[in-house]
Amino acid sequence: MPVSKTLSRRNVLAGAGASFSLLAAPNIVRAQSREIRIGYITALSGARAEFGESDPWMLDQVKKITGNGLAIDGKTYSVEFIVKDNQSNPNRSAAVGNELIQRESIDLLLVQDLDASVATGEMSDSAGIPSISTMGPWQAWMFGRGSNPADGFPYSFTFFWGVEMAMQTFTKLWDQLDTNKVVGDFYFDNPAGQAFADPNLGLPAIMAGAGYNRLDGGMYQFDTQDFSAQVSRFTQGGAEIVTGFGFPPNWATFWAQAGQQGFRPEAATYAAAFLFPSAIEALGDRGNGMSTEVWWTPNMPWMSSLTGQTARELAAAWTADSGKQWVQTLGYSHALFETGIAALKNSGDPKNPDAVRDAIATLNLNTMVGPVNWAGSPIKNVAVTQVAGGQWRKTDGGVYMYDLVVNDNSFAPSVDVQDRLIPLSQLG
């Protein structure tokens, strides 16, 4: 079932403005060369630029690994990466996807952005070019394109956790606190936000099932600057927990207005907005105690299939080169290259799109974000990964202002819990 009646394969294509007249024939014929061309779409600018911040660095690491080519079935292939910035814009995603498939004649498309993966997934399927995406709940990727877990897609694949995993993690975090179980929720109006807000499959249903009472704050657009209606509703309704889905600027505006109006909940657990330390630091002292889904941290027990690096070693390498604190997207960016390269190697013929597609469909790989297993997945074209729950805490004289502490591992059993969730009133 689609997440929203407004989302379908047809209006995804129309909204993206894709030129599918160029993609009429599947399995575009590629010249048989010894060069593998990999397209990579990410957000290097715009509202989601933080999600792509580490990508140029990560790409440099992967280029070093592939610098001498890939040996596949007795042949050595050179590798070229063609990177496109989608500028955090779905329409731009469709345009650069078309460029990569048609003009650049890529053999494999890698997409590190949910909105981009929805638009370009259709293009991948129509052109017969295999693609792998990540960093978006699989339901938003699948239902937003009008498919279902039994049907799937011809050439496009994704790996990530499901919204129900993150949402149940939220309620398990709140169960650690003594509250009145009244929750105010509000959501950014995009595919992921719609997936979280879905009344039957999303967070409202999960909250009700866990015994929490909902105060509906509605959906909002990215440029919204006034959240006074939500603050007022949550205050009057006695909400002691705030949740939803959105990005750092949206939360920062809401949280400032909440402070001005004296709204002080015991827990603030907001998907996507609290992924990055920079977003928490931007809140100043009022960032202390924000809780979130945890995709990846240096404390996780996994390692790279490409380099053998542990999670901690990858984070340390990024910090040494960039001078910045680790970010959660590091793990998934790395795993995206891991899965793509593994599929090309396993295909036996990286210039044959059907062989690469079949290699993805049968891939079961231990990566920097844990097992990525399409082969054993009951969901067509989807490999479900692990997700934990955690809380940002101010450090005591540490190098960085905040650190992320894991509080729940219900959907990431191999990850150690570090502490219980602490109510905001006890954190100052």
Residue, then its C-alpha position, 0 to 999 in steps of 0.5 A: m500500500p502506498v504511504s500517501k495517496t499523492l505518491s505514485r509511480r506516475n506522479v513521481l515521474a511527472g514531479a521530477g520532470a524526467s525525460f523518459s522519451l530517452l529511456a524508452a528501450p530497456n537494457i541500453v547497449r553499452a560498448q564492451s570496454r575495459e572501463i567501468r563507469i559508476g555514477y554517484i548522486t549525492a547532496l553536496s549543496g542545498a538543505r541536505a548538504e550535511f548528508g553529503e559532507s563526507d562524500p568527497w572524502m569517502l570518494d577519494q578513499v575509494k578511488k585509492i582502492t580502485g586505482n589499479g582497477l578491478a580484477i573480475d573473471g580474469k580481466t582487469y577493468s579501470v574504474e571511473f566515478i562520475v559524481k553529480d550534486n543533486q542540490s537537495n532537489p528531486n527535480r535536479s535528481a532526475a536531471v542528473g540521473n538522466e545525464l548519467i544514464q544517457r550521456e555518461s553511459i554508466d554501468l552502475l548507479l549509486v545514490q546516497d539520497l532518499d528523494a534522489s533514489v525515488a526519482t532515479g530508481e524509475m530511470s534505472d528500471s526503465a533504462g535497464i541500468p542497475s542501481i543501489s541507493t541508501m539513506g532513506p527508509w525502505q518503505a518511503w523508497m518502495f511505497g513512494r514508487g507505487s510498489n510493494p514488498a512482494d513485487g519490487f523493481p527490475y533493476s533498482f535496489t536499496f538498503f536501509w532500515g525500516v521506519e517501523m524499526a526507528m519508530q519502535t526504537f523511539t517508544k522504547l526510548w520513552d519507556q525508559l522515562d516516567t512521563n504522562k505518555v502524551v506525545g506531540d508529533f509533526y513532520f516535514d512533508n516529503p516521502a520520508g516524512q509521509a512514511f513516518a506520519d502514515p496513520n496506519l503504518g507510521l509513528p501514530a500507529i506505533m505510538a498508539g500500540a505502545g500506549y502513548n497518546r498523540l497530539d497531531g501537529g500536522m505536516y509542514q513545508f521546508d521553508t516554514q518559519d512559524f511553529s507557534a501552532q504546534v507549540s501551543r497545541f503541545t503545551q495545552g495538551g500537556a505533551e511531555i514528549v515531542t517527536g516527528f521527522g524533519f531537518p535541523p533548520n526546521w527543528a531549530t526554529f521549532w525549539a527556539q519558539a518552544g523555549q520562548q513560549g515556555f514549552r519544556p518536554e521531557a524527551a525530544t526524539y526527532a528523526a533526521a534532525f539530530l543525526f549530525p553533531s553540528a545540528i546539536e551544537a547549533l542549539g547551544d546548551r539546549g541541544n543537550g539530551m536530544s534523542t534520535e535514531v542511531w544509524w552508525t557510530p564509531n562504537m559499532p562492531w562492524m568493519s569494511s569489506l573493502t579495507g578491513q577498517t573498523a568503524r572506529e578506524l574509519a571515523a578516526a581517519w575522517t577526523a584526522d583528514s577533515g579536523k571534524q567530528w565523525v558523522q553517521t553518514l560515514g558508515y552508509s556512504h562507505a557501505l554504498f561503495e562496498t555493495g556496488i564494488a562487490a556486485l561488480k566483482n560478483s557479476g563476472d561481467p560488469k559491462n552486462p547490466d543483467a549480470v550486475r543486477d543478478a549479483i546485487a539480488t544475490l549479495n549477502l555482504n558484511t559491511m561497515v553498517g553490518p550485514v547487507n543481505w538482499a539474498g535472504s531478504p523477504i522484501k524484494n530489492v530491499a536489504v534491511t539494516q540495523v538501527a539503534g536509539g541514542q541521546w546526545r550528551k554534553t561532554d565533560g571537557g572533551v574535544y567536542m561539545y556533544d557525543l552520542v550515547v546509545n540507549d536502545n539496541s532492540f533493532a541492533p542487537s550487536v551494538d552495546v547499550q551505553d546508558r539509559l535515556i535521561p529526561l531533559s529536566q535532569l540535563g538542565 
